[in-house]
Amino acid sequence: IYGALLLLDLDGFKSINDVYGHDAGDVVLVEIAKRLQTITRAEDVVSRLGGDEFVVLIDHLDIDERKARDKVMLIATKLLNKVNSPIDFNGKILHVGGSIGIRLLSFEKLEMETAIGEADIAMYRAKQAGGGRAFFFEK
């Protein structure tokens, strides 16, 4: 059964910290973490990797690779839509976006660092394409 590791990097987060300060940045990070958890299932794992990067680990997508890819892309799209919603900070409306790299996980033995690194490669491709997108890692 396929699973997936999604690496989400916030677009526009640095400018929020620069303009509104670290308190605003902290509010954004907490709100984004809550939003990611509302999209995922209880058995999925949502974690902040550091800075403005989050990891979402999804298990039991499907036994069929094409169906697993379709399901994880649907989840990634929902995550991006949720991240894009405005955030209220002391009466100010803040906006961030996101870019997601997806590493489909199958039966191969794979170190977590390798999976994160490959998702990171896909995430940077999404950023280079203009952000607000989700790309799969392709070997």
Secondary structure by P-SEA (a helix, b strand, c coil): cccbbbbbbbcaaaaaaaaccaaaaaaaaaaaaaaaaaaccccbbbbcccccbbbbbbccccccaaaaaaaaaaaaaaaaaaaacccccccbbbbbbbbbbbbbbccccccaaaaaaaaaaaaaaaaaacccccccccc
